[in-house]
């Protein structure tokens, strides 16, 4: 089967590799244009574009699928299109090109967490189980009938980055299996069933920790926004980045946001019990161990996170 692959970030690369390894003819890759990366803002190909170049696959760079891009897809003549985190909407004219349609790998158990940040929202919400599905893409937001499903337990120490990494590999297998079933005429699309929840893209503000919330909610949010957009707080009016915190239910009676030492650990009060800082990056400095940061403070009694 001749396939067009659409994807952009690193989590889509395992799926591209899986389709090639499964013997599909990946005729072209659709990905977003090269973009500035890092502090030096070096213009860099997307991870999918870089991998496609290594594999010798033709690349279509496009921030949006307009008439010209749709015409290029038609020239490719795919039997099916596989899409994993491409980062743009596919219009009806392009959806109608492959005879088997567009098959989307999505990292949630639809209809839960429809949208751009399903893994992050799942971790923040405290879900115990998540997963991935393949479904037929429609013009609606992640509304199409489901072709395949897998489940994945969310571990207590999972960040969204760790969880998404696991799902990117297991989901790649699911995508290849789904395309094989479609090619063999054995796929059976089923309507989505269950309660709908939405997972809009995270913003910088989603990473701000509210120390008046319970420790459990703070821990979930810190893990859910790691690595992007990252957890943060303010100290003396300046932003400080934080890596995920640890729950310390045995440490009580510290006011929300107040910082203290508990043995060799740096703890912060919340709306319930304390949490332990692991690493912190003060404004203008590098990420450092929390204990090293604490030793550099004149007095922790005057330090309050806001």
C-alpha positions as CSV (number, residue, x, y, z in Angstrom):
1,X,0.0,0.0,0.0
2,X,1.3,3.5,-1.0
3,X,1.2,5.8,2.1
4,X,1.6,9.5,2.8
5,X,3.0,10.1,6.3
6,X,2.1,13.4,8.0
7,X,3.9,14.3,11.3
8,X,6.3,16.8,12.8
9,X,7.7,16.2,16.3
10,X,10.0,13.5,17.6
11,X,7.1,11.4,19.0
12,X,6.0,10.9,15.4
13,X,9.3,9.4,14.3
14,X,8.8,5.9,15.7
15,X,5.6,5.7,13.6
16,X,7.4,6.6,10.4
17,X,10.0,4.0,11.1
18,X,7.4,1.4,11.9
19,X,5.6,1.9,8.6
20,X,8.9,1.6,6.7
21,X,9.9,-1.5,8.6
22,X,6.5,-3.0,8.0
23,X,7.1,-2.8,4.3
24,X,4.7,0.0,3.4
25,X,5.7,2.3,0.5
26,X,6.0,5.6,2.2
27,X,5.9,7.8,-0.9
28,X,6.2,11.2,0.8
29,X,6.2,12.9,4.2
30,X,4.1,16.0,5.0
31,X,5.7,18.0,7.9
32,X,5.8,21.5,9.1
33,X,8.5,23.9,7.8
34,X,12.0,24.2,9.4
35,X,11.8,26.4,12.5
36,X,14.2,28.2,14.9
37,X,15.4,25.9,17.8
38,X,17.3,26.6,21.0
39,X,18.7,29.8,22.5
40,X,20.6,30.6,19.3
41,X,17.4,30.1,17.3
42,X,19.1,28.0,14.7
43,X,16.7,27.1,11.9
44,X,16.3,23.3,12.1
45,X,14.3,20.7,10.2
46,X,11.5,19.0,12.2
47,X,12.5,15.6,13.6
48,X,10.2,13.9,11.1
49,X,11.8,15.8,8.2
50,X,15.3,14.9,9.4
51,X,14.3,11.2,9.6
52,X,12.6,11.3,6.2
53,X,15.8,12.8,4.7
54,X,17.8,10.0,6.2
55,X,15.4,7.5,4.7
56,X,15.5,9.2,1.3
57,X,11.7,10.0,1.4
58,X,10.4,13.0,-0.5
59,X,9.3,15.8,1.9
60,X,6.4,18.3,1.6
61,X,7.0,21.2,4.0
62,X,3.8,23.0,4.9
63,X,2.5,25.0,7.8
64,X,-1.0,24.5,6.5
65,X,-2.6,22.3,3.8
66,X,-3.8,24.8,1.2
67,X,-4.7,24.3,-2.4
68,X,-1.1,24.0,-3.6
69,X,-0.2,21.4,-0.8
70,X,-3.4,19.5,-1.6
71,X,-2.4,19.3,-5.2
72,X,1.1,18.0,-4.2
73,X,-0.6,15.3,-2.1
74,X,-2.8,14.3,-5.0
75,X,0.4,14.0,-7.2
76,X,1.8,11.5,-4.6
77,X,-1.3,9.4,-5.1
78,X,-1.5,7.7,-1.7
79,X,-3.8,4.8,-1.0
80,X,-3.9,5.9,2.6
81,X,-2.4,8.7,4.7
82,X,-1.1,8.2,8.2
83,X,-1.0,11.2,10.5
84,X,0.8,11.6,13.9
85,X,1.0,15.0,15.5
86,X,1.3,16.9,12.2
87,X,0.2,20.1,13.8
88,X,-2.3,21.4,11.3
89,X,-5.8,20.8,10.1
90,X,-6.5,18.7,7.0
91,X,-9.2,20.2,4.8
92,X,-11.9,18.1,3.1
93,X,-10.3,18.3,-0.3
94,X,-7.2,16.6,1.0
95,X,-9.1,14.2,3.2
96,X,-10.8,12.9,0.1
97,X,-7.6,12.0,-1.8
98,X,-6.6,8.6,-0.4
99,X,-9.1,5.9,-1.1
100,X,-8.6,4.5,2.4
101,X,-8.7,7.9,4.0
102,X,-6.4,9.5,6.7
103,X,-5.6,7.3,9.7
104,X,-4.7,9.3,12.8
105,X,-2.7,8.0,15.7
106,X,-3.9,9.9,18.8
107,X,-2.4,9.5,22.3
108,X,-5.5,9.1,24.4
109,X,-8.5,6.8,24.7
110,X,-11.0,8.8,22.6
111,X,-13.4,10.5,23.1
112,X,-11.4,11.4,26.2
113,X,-8.9,14.2,25.7
114,X,-9.6,15.4,22.2
115,X,-7.1,18.0,21.1
116,X,-3.4,18.9,21.0
117,X,-2.3,18.0,24.5
118,X,-4.0,14.7,25.5
119,X,-1.1,13.2,27.4
120,X,-0.3,16.4,29.4
121,X,-4.0,16.9,30.3
122,X,-4.3,13.3,31.3
123,X,-1.4,13.5,33.7
124,X,-2.6,16.8,35.2
125,X,-6.1,15.4,35.7
126,X,-4.6,12.4,37.6
127,X,-5.9,9.7,35.3
128,X,-4.7,6.2,36.1
129,X,-5.0,4.8,32.6
130,X,-4.5,6.3,29.2
131,X,-3.6,4.8,25.8
132,X,-3.6,5.5,22.1
133,X,-6.1,4.9,19.3
134,X,-6.1,4.9,15.6
135,X,-9.1,6.5,13.9
136,X,-10.4,7.7,10.6
137,X,-9.7,11.4,10.4
138,X,-12.7,13.7,9.8
139,X,-13.1,17.5,9.7
140,X,-14.3,17.5,13.3
141,X,-11.7,17.6,16.2
142,X,-10.7,13.9,16.8
143,X,-14.3,12.7,16.2
144,X,-13.8,9.9,13.7
145,X,-14.5,6.2,14.1
146,X,-11.9,4.2,16.0
147,X,-9.9,1.4,14.2
148,X,-7.6,0.2,17.0
149,X,-6.9,0.8,20.7
150,X,-4.2,0.2,23.2
151,X,-4.0,1.1,26.9
152,X,-1.1,2.2,29.1
153,X,-0.9,2.7,32.9
154,X,0.2,6.1,34.1
155,X,2.9,5.6,36.7
156,X,3.2,7.7,39.8
157,X,6.4,9.3,38.6
158,X,5.5,9.7,35.0
159,X,6.0,13.1,33.4
160,X,4.1,13.8,30.2
161,X,7.4,13.4,28.4
162,X,8.1,10.0,29.8
163,X,4.6,8.8,29.1
164,X,4.5,10.2,25.6
165,X,7.8,8.5,24.8
166,X,6.3,5.1,25.8
167,X,3.1,5.7,23.9
168,X,5.1,6.9,20.8
169,X,6.6,3.4,20.5
170,X,3.6,1.3,21.3
171,X,1.4,3.5,19.2
172,X,3.7,3.1,16.3
173,X,3.1,-0.6,16.4
174,X,-0.7,0.0,16.6
175,X,-0.5,2.3,13.6
176,X,1.3,-0.2,11.4
177,X,-1.1,-3.0,12.5
178,X,-4.1,-0.8,11.6
179,X,-2.8,0.0,8.2
180,X,-2.1,-3.7,7.6
181,X,-5.7,-4.4,8.6
182,X,-7.0,-1.6,6.3
183,X,-4.9,-2.9,3.4
184,X,-6.3,-6.4,3.9
185,X,-9.9,-5.2,4.1
186,X,-10.2,-6.4,7.7
187,X,-10.5,-3.0,9.5
188,X,-13.8,-2.3,11.3
189,X,-14.3,1.3,12.3
190,X,-16.4,1.8,15.4
191,X,-18.0,5.0,16.6
192,X,-16.4,6.6,19.6
193,X,-18.3,5.9,22.8
194,X,-18.0,7.5,26.2
195,X,-17.7,11.0,27.8
196,X,-16.0,13.7,25.7
197,X,-13.2,15.8,27.3
198,X,-11.0,18.4,25.6
199,X,-7.2,18.8,25.7
200,X,-6.3,22.2,24.3
201,X,-2.6,23.1,23.8
202,X,-0.8,24.1,27.0
203,X,0.3,27.6,27.5
204,X,3.1,29.1,29.6
205,X,0.4,30.0,32.2
206,X,-0.5,26.3,32.5
207,X,2.9,25.7,34.0
208,X,2.5,28.1,36.9
209,X,2.1,26.2,40.2
210,X,-0.5,27.4,42.7
211,X,0.8,26.7,46.1
212,X,-2.6,27.0,47.7
213,X,-3.7,23.9,45.9
214,X,-3.3,20.5,47.5
215,X,0.1,18.9,47.1
216,X,-1.3,16.1,45.0
217,X,-2.7,18.6,42.4
218,X,0.6,20.5,42.4
219,X,2.6,17.3,41.8
220,X,0.4,16.2,39.0
221,X,0.6,19.6,37.3
222,X,4.4,19.8,37.6
223,X,4.7,16.3,36.0
224,X,2.1,17.1,33.3
225,X,3.8,20.2,32.1
226,X,7.3,18.5,32.0
227,X,9.1,19.0,29.7
228,X,6.9,21.6,27.9
229,X,6.0,24.3,28.8
230,X,7.6,23.5,32.1
231,X,6.6,24.1,35.7
232,X,7.4,27.5,37.3
233,X,6.8,29.8,40.1
234,X,7.9,33.4,41.1
235,X,10.5,34.3,43.7
236,X,10.9,38.0,44.6
237,X,8.9,38.8,41.4
238,X,11.2,36.8,39.1
239,X,10.2,33.5,37.4
240,X,12.0,30.3,38.5
241,X,11.6,27.1,36.6
242,X,11.0,23.8,38.5
243,X,11.4,20.2,37.8
244,X,8.7,17.8,39.1
245,X,8.3,17.8,42.9
246,X,8.0,14.9,45.4
247,X,5.1,14.5,47.8
248,X,6.1,14.7,51.5
249,X,2.8,14.0,53.4
250,X,4.8,13.6,56.7
251,X,5.7,17.3,56.5
252,X,2.8,19.5,57.8
253,X,2.2,23.0,59.0
254,X,4.3,24.9,56.4
255,X,2.2,27.8,55.0
256,X,1.5,27.6,51.2
257,X,4.5,28.8,49.2
258,X,6.9,29.1,52.1
259,X,10.2,27.3,51.7
260,X,12.0,25.4,54.5
261,X,14.6,22.7,55.1
262,X,13.5,19.3,56.2
263,X,16.7,17.5,57.0
264,X,18.7,17.7,53.7
265,X,15.6,18.3,51.6
266,X,14.1,21.6,50.5
267,X,10.3,21.6,51.0
268,X,7.5,24.0,50.1
269,X,4.2,24.4,51.8
270,X,1.0,23.8,49.9
271,X,-2.8,23.8,50.6
272,X,-2.3,20.4,52.2
273,X,1.1,18.9,53.1
274,X,4.5,19.9,51.8
275,X,6.3,18.9,48.6
276,X,10.0,18.5,48.1
277,X,11.8,20.5,45.4
278,X,14.2,18.4,43.2
279,X,15.8,21.0,40.9
280,X,15.2,24.7,40.3
281,X,16.4,27.2,37.7
282,X,16.4,30.8,39.1
283,X,16.1,33.6,36.6
284,X,19.3,34.1,34.7
285,X,20.9,30.9,36.0
286,X,21.2,27.2,35.1
287,X,19.1,24.4,36.4
288,X,20.5,23.3,39.8
289,X,19.9,20.9,42.6
290,X,17.4,22.4,45.1
291,X,19.8,21.9,48.1
292,X,22.5,23.8,46.2
293,X,20.1,26.6,45.5
294,X,19.0,26.7,49.1
295,X,22.5,27.1,50.4
296,X,22.9,30.2,48.3
297,X,20.0,31.9,50.0
298,X,20.7,34.3,52.9
299,X,17.7,33.0,54.8
300,X,15.1,30.5,53.6
301,X,12.7,32.0,56.2
302,X,12.2,35.0,53.9
303,X,11.8,33.0,50.7
304,X,8.1,32.6,49.6
305,X,7.0,31.2,46.2
306,X,4.1,33.0,44.6
